[in-house]
Amino acid sequence: MISCIIPFGFKGIETRRYKTVDCNMTNDRDMIRFDNFKAQYAHIREEIDTAVHRVLDSGWFIMGKELESFEKEFAQYIGCNYCVGVGNGTDAITLSLMALGIGRGDEVITPNMTAFPTISGVMKSGATPVVVDICFEDGLMDVTKIAAKINGNTKAILPVHLYGQSCDMDPICDLARQYGLHVVEDCAQSVGATYKTKKTGAIGEIGAFSFYPTKNLGAYGDAGAVLTNDETIYSKLLGLRNYGQRVRYYHDEFGFNSRLDEIQAAILKVKLKYLDGWNEKRRCLAASYREKLHTVSCLQENSYGLPVYHLFVIKTRKRDKLMEYLKSRNIQTLIHYPVPINKQKGFGFQADESFPGTTRFAEEILSIPIYPELTDENLERTANEINTFCAGNYQHE
């Protein structure tokens, strides 16, 4: 029996109707949703509404005190000296690479299993992404495959802390030092996760974060941030996110319009206070899933750090049929991600290379509901339905 202290009164939060991913379900009664943004908002409604109205009353909506305050608090939370709020997580990667002088003709090594925005961020900088295989056990970058891809054009390694668990960063950083490469962490799914004594985002030279609404620290729209301990990189980022200007109308370099607005900054500042509690609840839910699921494989949880379970991913060779069965039982699921990067039409490289870990992984993975407001009853129902199907103990309809 898994027991834990649940902070912030999560038990008993009602699952309410709202529009989310379309899983082609016609019966909304007793549905277990993949996410429940409305339940979280109901819990912190008063604080969120106060923050939003504070911005509206101020009449200042871009690059103001709310952003400055959030940047300071988020940098302190992660353990970095500097934070630059940007428009989204994809831009966070692009601007990070540009701040390091990486662009056309350069290569960036990253895993073959990630959300495509990782790749978009690299390509938007002008650099070429080069993917390596993952470990089937945890879905994370296989560090033993990196060295073979390093050549004279390689400028950076971009590890992805997939599903909320840190990559094994020591060997990655050792390789970077050996070959004179930069390390930019993709922390879109790992806010609050740790590797040994540090939080993800404070291990490499730069940490790129997304605050897309589904994230553990999610805005109510697009938002992102870049964190670093390097003052020169920080200064460069301040200009790059704002058309290349530090002083209004004086553009010292080419840049983008990628600014975290005041309303989203105020919302994120409220949510940041709750993040550790939400992440702890996710860990408790994950432990309960691990205890109850007997017919599928759960991803390996590595001992070197503390994950935050942005997603809870299981593996089974019956994946597609299980997904259909759960849909018939009003349980929403998703696949993160069904197509490896090298097989994506929008990638265009390495299509003929062999990536056995990624290929098998993509064929078996299924993401099941996990979020702080998920009730114990709904978690147990989800686990029981999975066990029932995979054990073959169900009635065909």
C-alpha positions as CSV (number, residue, x, y, z in Angstrom):
1,M,0.0,0.0,0.0
2,I,1.4,3.4,-1.0
3,S,1.0,6.1,1.5
4,C,2.0,9.8,1.2
5,I,1.1,13.2,2.5
6,I,-1.0,15.0,-0.1
7,P,-0.4,18.8,0.1
8,F,-2.9,21.6,-0.7
9,G,-6.0,19.5,-0.2
10,F,-6.0,17.6,-3.5
11,K,-8.4,14.8,-2.4
12,G,-12.0,15.4,-3.3
13,I,-11.4,17.9,-6.1
14,E,-14.2,17.3,-8.5
15,T,-13.5,16.2,-12.1
16,R,-15.5,18.7,-14.2
17,R,-16.5,18.8,-17.8
18,Y,-14.4,20.8,-20.2
19,K,-13.1,20.4,-23.7
20,T,-9.7,18.7,-24.1
21,V,-8.2,16.2,-26.5
22,D,-10.6,14.5,-28.8
23,C,-10.5,10.8,-28.1
24,N,-13.7,10.2,-30.2
25,M,-15.7,9.4,-27.0
26,T,-19.5,9.9,-27.2
27,N,-20.4,9.1,-23.6
28,D,-19.1,11.8,-21.3
29,R,-20.5,10.2,-18.1
30,D,-17.8,9.0,-15.7
31,M,-15.1,9.9,-18.1
32,I,-11.5,9.9,-16.8
33,R,-9.8,12.7,-18.7
34,F,-6.2,12.7,-19.7
35,D,-5.9,16.2,-18.2
36,N,-8.2,18.4,-16.1
37,F,-7.2,22.1,-16.3
38,K,-10.5,23.3,-14.9
39,A,-10.1,21.3,-11.7
40,Q,-6.7,23.0,-11.1
41,Y,-8.1,26.4,-11.8
42,A,-11.0,25.8,-9.4
43,H,-8.4,25.2,-6.7
44,I,-6.5,28.4,-7.2
45,R,-9.2,30.5,-8.9
46,E,-9.2,33.5,-6.4
47,E,-5.4,33.9,-6.6
48,I,-5.4,33.6,-10.4
49,D,-8.2,36.1,-10.8
50,T,-6.5,38.5,-8.5
51,A,-3.2,38.3,-10.5
52,V,-4.9,38.8,-13.8
53,H,-6.9,41.8,-12.6
54,R,-3.8,43.3,-11.1
55,V,-2.2,43.3,-14.6
56,L,-5.3,44.6,-16.3
57,D,-5.6,47.4,-13.8
58,S,-2.0,48.3,-14.2
59,G,-2.4,49.0,-18.0
60,W,1.1,47.5,-18.6
61,F,1.1,44.2,-20.6
62,I,4.6,43.6,-22.0
63,M,8.0,43.6,-20.3
64,G,6.9,44.9,-17.0
65,K,7.1,44.2,-13.3
66,E,5.2,41.0,-13.4
67,L,7.8,39.5,-15.8
68,E,10.7,40.8,-13.8
69,S,9.3,39.3,-10.6
70,F,8.6,35.9,-12.1
71,E,12.0,35.7,-13.8
72,K,13.7,36.4,-10.4
73,E,11.6,33.8,-8.5
74,F,11.9,31.1,-11.2
75,A,15.6,31.6,-11.5
76,Q,15.9,31.2,-7.7
77,Y,13.6,28.1,-7.8
78,I,15.7,26.4,-10.4
79,G,19.0,27.5,-8.9
80,C,20.3,29.7,-11.7
81,N,21.5,33.3,-11.7
82,Y,19.4,34.5,-14.6
83,C,16.0,33.8,-16.2
84,V,14.7,35.3,-19.5
85,G,11.0,34.8,-20.1
86,V,10.2,34.1,-23.8
87,G,7.1,33.3,-25.9
88,N,7.2,29.5,-25.8
89,G,9.4,26.5,-25.3
90,T,10.3,26.1,-29.0
91,D,11.7,29.7,-29.0
92,A,13.5,28.9,-25.7
93,I,15.6,26.3,-27.6
94,T,16.1,28.5,-30.7
95,L,17.2,31.5,-28.7
96,S,19.5,29.4,-26.5
97,L,21.3,28.1,-29.5
98,M,21.5,31.6,-31.1
99,A,22.9,33.1,-27.9
100,L,25.7,30.5,-28.1
101,G,26.5,31.5,-31.7
102,I,25.1,28.3,-33.1
103,G,23.5,28.4,-36.5
104,R,23.8,27.5,-40.2
105,G,26.3,24.8,-40.8
106,D,26.4,23.6,-37.2
107,E,25.0,20.4,-35.8
108,V,23.2,19.7,-32.5
109,I,22.8,16.2,-31.1
110,T,19.5,15.3,-29.5
111,P,17.4,12.1,-28.9
112,N,15.3,10.4,-31.6
113,M,12.4,10.2,-29.1
114,T,11.1,13.7,-28.2
115,A,8.3,16.1,-29.0
116,F,8.9,17.6,-32.5
117,P,9.2,21.1,-31.1
118,T,12.7,20.1,-29.9
119,I,13.6,19.6,-33.5
120,S,11.8,22.8,-34.6
121,G,13.7,24.8,-32.1
122,V,17.0,23.6,-33.5
123,M,16.1,24.1,-37.1
124,K,14.7,27.5,-36.5
125,S,18.2,28.6,-35.3
126,G,19.6,27.5,-38.6
127,A,21.5,24.5,-37.2
128,T,20.9,20.8,-38.2
129,P,19.6,18.4,-35.6
130,V,21.3,15.0,-35.4
131,V,19.4,12.3,-33.5
132,V,20.7,9.4,-31.5
133,D,18.9,6.3,-30.1
134,I,17.3,6.1,-26.7
135,C,17.3,3.5,-23.9
136,F,14.2,1.3,-24.2
137,E,14.0,1.0,-20.4
138,D,13.4,4.7,-19.7
139,G,13.0,6.5,-23.0
140,L,15.9,8.8,-22.4
141,M,18.9,9.6,-24.6
142,D,21.4,6.7,-24.8
143,V,24.6,8.5,-23.8
144,T,26.7,5.7,-25.3
145,K,25.5,6.7,-28.7
146,I,26.5,10.3,-28.6
147,A,30.2,10.1,-29.3
148,A,29.8,8.4,-32.7
149,K,27.8,11.4,-33.9
150,I,30.3,14.1,-32.9
151,N,32.2,15.6,-35.8
152,G,33.8,19.0,-36.7
153,N,30.3,20.5,-37.3
154,T,29.0,19.5,-33.9
155,K,28.5,22.4,-31.6
156,A,26.0,21.3,-28.9
157,I,24.3,18.4,-27.1
158,L,20.6,18.9,-26.4
159,P,19.4,16.3,-23.9
160,V,15.7,16.0,-23.4
161,H,14.4,15.2,-19.9
162,L,11.5,13.2,-21.3
163,Y,8.3,12.6,-19.3
164,G,9.7,14.5,-16.3
165,Q,12.8,12.4,-15.6
166,S,16.4,13.8,-15.9
167,C,18.8,12.3,-18.4
168,D,22.1,11.0,-17.0
169,M,23.9,14.3,-17.2
170,D,27.4,13.6,-15.9
171,P,28.5,11.5,-18.9
172,I,26.8,14.1,-21.2
173,C,28.7,17.0,-19.6
174,D,31.9,14.9,-19.6
175,L,31.6,14.4,-23.4
176,A,30.8,18.1,-23.9
177,R,34.0,19.1,-22.0
178,Q,36.1,16.5,-23.9
179,Y,34.9,17.8,-27.3
180,G,34.4,21.4,-26.5
181,L,30.6,21.4,-27.0
182,H,27.8,23.3,-25.4
183,V,25.0,21.6,-23.3
184,V,21.5,23.0,-23.6
185,E,18.9,21.1,-21.6
186,D,15.4,20.7,-22.9
187,C,13.4,20.9,-19.7
188,A,9.9,21.3,-21.2
189,Q,8.6,18.3,-19.3
190,S,10.9,18.3,-16.3
191,V,10.3,21.5,-14.3
192,G,11.3,20.7,-10.7
193,A,12.9,17.4,-11.5
194,T,16.4,16.8,-10.1
195,Y,19.7,15.2,-11.1
196,K,21.7,14.4,-8.0
197,T,21.8,17.8,-6.1
198,K,20.6,20.1,-8.9
199,K,17.4,20.8,-10.7
200,T,17.2,20.2,-14.4
201,G,18.0,23.4,-16.2
202,A,20.8,24.3,-13.9
203,I,23.2,21.5,-15.0
204,G,24.2,22.5,-18.5
205,E,25.1,26.0,-19.8
206,I,21.4,26.7,-20.5
207,G,18.0,25.3,-19.6
208,A,15.1,25.8,-22.0
209,F,11.6,25.6,-20.4
210,S,8.1,25.4,-21.8
211,F,5.0,26.6,-19.9
212,Y,2.5,25.2,-22.4
213,P,-0.8,24.6,-20.5
214,T,-0.3,20.8,-20.2
215,K,3.1,21.2,-18.4
216,N,3.5,20.7,-14.7
217,L,3.9,24.5,-14.5
218,G,1.5,25.6,-17.2
219,A,0.4,29.0,-18.3
220,Y,-3.0,29.8,-19.8
221,G,-1.5,30.1,-23.2
222,D,2.0,29.8,-24.8
223,A,5.0,30.8,-22.6
224,G,8.6,29.7,-22.0
225,A,11.8,30.6,-20.4
226,V,15.6,30.3,-20.7
227,L,17.8,30.0,-17.7
228,T,21.6,30.3,-17.3
229,N,24.4,31.2,-14.9
230,D,26.4,33.0,-17.6
231,E,25.9,36.8,-17.6
232,T,27.1,37.1,-21.2
233,I,24.5,34.6,-22.4
234,Y,21.9,36.3,-20.3
235,S,22.6,39.7,-21.9
236,K,22.5,38.2,-25.4
237,L,19.1,36.6,-24.7
238,L,17.6,39.8,-23.5
239,G,18.2,41.3,-26.9
240,L,17.4,38.3,-29.0
241,R,13.9,37.9,-27.5
242,N,13.1,41.6,-28.3
243,Y,14.0,42.2,-31.9
244,G,17.7,42.4,-31.1
245,Q,17.3,45.6,-29.1
246,R,18.3,46.4,-25.5
247,V,17.5,50.1,-25.9
248,R,14.3,50.9,-27.7
249,Y,14.7,51.4,-31.5
250,Y,18.4,50.5,-31.4
251,H,18.8,47.1,-32.9
252,D,22.3,45.7,-32.4
253,E,21.6,42.3,-33.9
254,F,18.9,40.2,-35.6
255,G,16.3,39.0,-33.0
256,F,12.7,37.8,-32.6
257,N,9.5,38.9,-31.0
258,S,9.4,36.3,-28.3
259,R,8.4,37.9,-25.0
260,L,6.6,36.3,-22.0
261,D,3.7,38.7,-21.5
262,E,2.6,40.2,-18.1
263,I,-0.6,38.2,-17.7
264,Q,1.1,34.9,-18.2
265,A,4.0,35.9,-15.9
266,A,1.5,36.8,-13.2
267,I,-0.3,33.5,-13.6
268,L,2.9,31.5,-13.5
269,K,4.1,33.3,-10.4
270,V,0.9,32.2,-8.6
271,K,1.3,28.6,-9.8
272,L,5.0,28.4,-8.9
273,K,4.1,28.5,-5.2
274,Y,2.2,25.2,-5.7
275,L,4.6,23.4,-8.0
276,D,6.5,21.4,-5.5
277,G,3.2,20.2,-4.0
278,W,1.8,19.3,-7.4
279,N,5.0,17.4,-8.3
280,E,4.9,15.5,-5.0
281,K,1.3,14.5,-5.7
282,R,2.4,13.3,-9.2
283,R,5.1,11.1,-7.6
284,C,2.5,9.6,-5.2
285,L,0.2,8.8,-8.1
286,A,3.0,7.3,-10.0
287,A,4.0,5.1,-7.1
288,S,0.4,4.0,-6.8
289,Y,0.3,3.1,-10.5
290,R,3.5,1.1,-10.1
291,E,2.0,-0.8,-7.2
292,K,-1.3,-1.6,-8.9
293,L,-0.3,-2.3,-12.5
294,H,0.7,-6.0,-12.9
295,T,0.2,-6.7,-16.6
296,V,2.2,-3.9,-18.3
297,S,5.7,-2.5,-18.0
298,C,6.3,0.9,-16.3
299,L,9.3,3.0,-17.4
300,Q,12.5,2.6,-15.3
301,E,12.8,5.2,-12.6
302,N,16.5,6.1,-12.3
303,S,18.1,6.4,-8.8
304,Y,20.2,9.5,-9.6
305,G,17.4,12.0,-9.4
306,L,13.8,12.8,-8.5
307,P,11.3,12.8,-11.4
308,V,8.2,14.9,-11.6
309,Y,6.0,12.6,-13.8
310,H,4.8,15.1,-16.4
311,L,3.5,11.9,-18.0
312,F,3.0,8.4,-16.8
313,V,4.0,6.0,-19.6
314,I,3.5,2.3,-19.8
315,K,4.7,-0.2,-22.3
316,T,2.8,-3.2,-23.8
317,R,2.8,-5.0,-27.1
318,K,-1.0,-4.8,-26.9
319,R,-0.8,-1.0,-27.0
320,D,-3.3,-0.2,-29.8
321,K,-5.9,-2.6,-28.7
322,L,-5.5,-1.5,-25.1
323,M,-6.0,2.1,-26.1
324,E,-9.2,1.2,-27.9
325,Y,-10.4,-0.8,-24.9
326,L,-9.8,2.1,-22.5
327,K,-11.6,4.5,-24.9
328,S,-14.6,2.2,-24.7
329,R,-14.4,2.4,-20.9
330,N,-14.3,6.2,-21.0
331,I,-10.6,6.5,-20.1
332,Q,-8.6,8.9,-22.2
333,T,-5.1,8.0,-23.3
334,L,-2.4,9.4,-25.6
335,I,0.8,8.3,-27.2
336,H,3.9,10.4,-26.6
337,Y,5.2,9.9,-29.3
338,P,4.0,7.4,-32.0
339,V,6.6,8.4,-34.7
340,P,10.3,8.6,-34.0
341,I,11.9,11.8,-35.2
342,N,13.9,10.2,-38.0
343,K,10.7,8.9,-39.5
344,Q,8.9,12.3,-39.4
345,K,8.3,13.8,-42.9
346,G,9.2,17.2,-41.5
347,F,12.7,16.0,-40.4
348,G,14.2,14.8,-43.6
349,F,17.4,13.3,-42.2
350,Q,18.6,9.9,-41.0
351,A,15.5,8.1,-42.3
352,D,17.5,5.0,-43.3
353,E,19.4,4.7,-40.0
354,S,18.6,2.0,-37.5
355,F,17.4,3.1,-34.0
356,P,16.2,-0.1,-32.4
357,G,15.5,1.3,-29.0
358,T,13.4,4.2,-30.3
359,T,11.6,1.9,-32.9
360,R,10.4,-0.6,-30.3
361,F,9.7,2.1,-27.7
362,A,7.4,4.0,-30.1
363,E,5.5,0.8,-30.9
364,E,4.7,-0.1,-27.2
365,I,4.3,3.2,-25.2
366,L,1.0,4.5,-23.9
367,S,0.5,7.6,-21.7
368,I,-2.3,7.2,-19.1
369,P,-3.9,9.9,-16.9
370,I,-1.7,11.5,-14.3
371,Y,-2.2,15.0,-12.8
372,P,-2.5,16.3,-9.3
373,E,-6.3,16.4,-9.3
374,L,-6.7,12.8,-10.4
375,T,-8.6,11.0,-7.6
376,D,-7.5,7.7,-6.1
377,E,-10.8,6.2,-7.3
378,N,-10.1,7.1,-10.9
379,L,-6.5,6.0,-10.7
380,E,-7.6,2.6,-9.3
381,R,-10.3,2.3,-12.0
382,T,-7.7,3.0,-14.7
383,A,-5.2,0.5,-13.3
384,N,-7.9,-2.2,-12.9
385,E,-9.1,-1.7,-16.5
386,I,-5.6,-2.0,-17.8
387,N,-5.0,-5.2,-15.8
388,T,-8.3,-6.6,-16.8
389,F,-7.6,-6.1,-20.5
390,C,-4.0,-7.2,-20.6
391,A,-4.8,-10.4,-18.6
392,G,-7.6,-11.2,-21.0
393,N,-10.3,-11.1,-18.3
394,Y,-12.9,-9.0,-20.1
395,Q,-16.1,-9.6,-22.0
396,H,-16.1,-8.7,-25.7
397,E,-18.9,-6.4,-26.6
